[in-house]
Amino acid sequence: MVTSALWLGGYLLGVLAMAAFGYLYWTKRNVTGMSYLLVAALVGTVQSLLYLMLLVAPVLPTKVILWQLFGVLGAIVVFFWYLFCVAWTGRYRLARRPTLIAVALPLFLGSLLLVTNASPVYDGVHSLYFSSVEVADASALASPLTVSFGPVALAASGYATLLVAASTGLLAEFALRDDQQLYRWRNTMVTLAGVTAVLFGVGFAFLEMAFEPQPLVYVLANGFVVLGIVRSGTYDVVSLPENALIEAIEGGVLVYNNDGTVIELNEAAERLLGFSDDIVGRGIVAVVELAEQLPGVRSNADADGATAADPAAIAALLDGHEFTTTVGDTNRTFLVRVSELTDEGGHGLGWTVLFYDVTDLRQKQHELDLLKQVLSRVLRHNVRNDLSVVKANAQMLEDEASGLSAERLQTIQDKSDNLLDASEKARTVERLLEGDRSRSELDAVDIVADAVGTVRSEFPGVDFEVSLPETCSIRAHWALSQAVENVVENAAMHNDSPDPKVTVSLDRAGGTVTLTVADNGPGIPYSELEVLDRKEETALEHGSSVGLWLIDWIVDLSQGDIDFENTDRGCTVTMRLEHAEAGAEPAAEEADPLGLGIGGSADDD
């Protein structure tokens, strides 16, 4: 009685375990081949449940029916194990229709002969699968069957064992491949699942046991598969050519898991870090310490003497580090960026370390810095100072001249003013390049009112019509006031109408604030607008107005948009910006969205 209870308890636990395995496979069903293992686990669960029912069934005919169904489901489990092994190893030529038919046909014939065999339930048409069947111990709590097997049963059992062994052989060969060395653990566990099924199946065949071991073997075999999945993580369970993908990446790539073990390193990273031996499988701390190009772990100890020995701290230590090393015969500069790997549930799996070659970028930055210094000195200092002298002398000569000479001297002063204005705008461009590119909350009413007031004092002959709300907050770049002033100034300056008029309005609709500036002047030349639309100039066609470029750029930095529309009544400029909700805290924005070290704070001098 006790033995029977133990067997029943074991089989019941087996049913529950197989159901749990099936649920786990369901959550990982997007992984290569896992859907086949899911079907095998579900069928195995039903098969184990049938055998449990067989043990407690009261009459022989019921036991025989359940046993026959048990055998048919066993053949299905074997077939889906084969499909899983083929998909897992990528041997899809073994999944072609003729091959699948050839593999499944013996299993189907064995199952057909099993259910058509003569039994206590019905006479049947043959006795090739078994010749007799009876209850081993009718008085026991759990009573299995004693079966006298025929030649077909032995052949079917032998074929199923060989098929499982051959499928397991595919797994073993796959695990030994060079490009799978990173995943040796998960492939070994999966291979052990097949080995366990074969060894226990053969072993129990030589033992005279009434109880069927197959449900318990399922639990043990699937336990190895689950162990491989849990240890490796979801991202480490896909039998795809990861190495080919990683090797195709131009920069260096290093991947380590939550345990701090390096699980991937491409050849580019090996060359950059100066490793001649394969470091896969070693700890990330040791790798960082050995690489001269990377910051030392111990040298970055905190005040308490603790070191960045845990994987997360290593990630923080490496991210943003920059180093220069010799590649071939040239010095190259690399930027290290670290990103965390997570599964679909957001759980951390490890970290990817990328080595970006930023040599050309840093060289361009250096050249731009030199160019900026030259332009700043020449345009902002030398040219401005010389133009001021030219303008002052022209003014003095104009006081003494008359007629055509006076007009020409006035032209010199006007052109000097234009160039001085362009110089100031060039200074604004310089500040934009150097300054903070984030947005902040600004009062649009104050900005527009100040701009109109400044321009009105410069052009008293222009009629300004202004419509502003009491308050209106926006989220924009700090230089937006200069863009607004330029728009209003352009509307007044270039207005050649006998009765010049500029209309300025500010409205809010939902989360958008719209600034409209309209004039009755000649409009903006289409060549200027086309250059703005293309965001570039050509050798034959270019824009002459630095102001338009500046306006467009500042609005873009403000994450807004701007439209220029010429009409028969003049030009209308429409600027749309994001409204800042009252009391809302502005979100922190990175001045350097690409993370390449470009950007800084505004420098006003």
C-alpha angles and dihedrals in degrees: 000000000000092000092051091049091051092051091048091049091049093051091046091053087048091056091050092046093051090050089052091049089051091053091050091050089050091057089050096040092122090065116100111276095355093114089064091050088049091057091046091051094048092048089046090052092054090044092053090047090052091053091050089052089047091057093055098035109122101217135047099236091057091048091051093051091049091047092052091050088048090057094048092051090048090060090051091052091052092050094050090047087058091050091050092051092049093050094042093053095039093238092143094158085074088059097061115124098253091049093048091050091050091049096045098042097077090046091050094047092048091051091046092052090047095057094040094050117115110263142158087273097059138349096254126193101266146005098223097119098044134352101202141006132189141161112274096213117359093188096055124100089237113032118185126190129262109216132189102213125213131211095276092056091052091048093047092048091047092049093049090050092049092048092052090046093049091048089050088051088060089054093049092050090048093050091054095053116116094235090056098056090107091060099042093126098053093043092047091053092049091048091050088056090062093041090052092052092050097045095045092043092053093039096053090047089069093047118083097229125152093203118082111239096195098095091051092047088054090058093050094046094047089047089064091050092050091046089056092049096047094047096046100040128228097284089053095056102071114104096212131126093270092156093058090052094048093045089052090061109102096220131055119283128195124175127191130176134230090276090059093249118142107236100170137028125163125213093255091059091047091055093046095049094042098240117152095179128062108265096186108129095029125113119268091229092059091045093052091047092050095048110084091198093061127074114266117254095215094043088060095056117142127237092278092055094252116144132215090258100139119084095244092053090049089054091052090046095052100040110102095009114142127198140169122224138164116264112183104323098329136077113244129189120221132192119209118220123181125197129181120242115222136177126234090279093054094252115147117252102171143295136283117215114201125191110207119198102228097165094114092042093052090047090052090048090052092049091048090051090053091046091048091052092049094047091045092053096041102039103028098039115016099033094041093048093046092047090051088055091047092049094047092050091047090053092051092048091047090057089059098038134075140188119009093355091057091050092052091049089051089052089054090052093048093050090046089053090051092052092046089051090050089050091054091049089050087055089052090052089051091052091049091053092049099037139085112283097200124110128240138184113279135176105245093192093058092046094052094042092051092047093050091046093052095047093043090058091051095047108033092166093066119091111227121200110190129186115184134161120234094256136000125170122201137181108235147133117289091245095058091107089065092051092051092047091050092051093050092042093052090051091054102035099052096038106118095172117129087235104033114201134177122192118200124186135170121200138169127213115177109307095346128087115200124202115193124191116182130176138179095229132114095283130234117304111258091230088064092050093048090054090052092049092052092043089221142072129233131212092253100036126040140152119253097197117087087183094066091050089049094049093049093047096049092048089050090051087051088056090240133116135235134203129198114202123182116205135174087262097051136276131321120200116196120192120187121195138172116267116231109227113233112263094005116136111235112243116245110255128198116240088205108048094174093052093228098127097261118138140046142174129309114273114203117183 
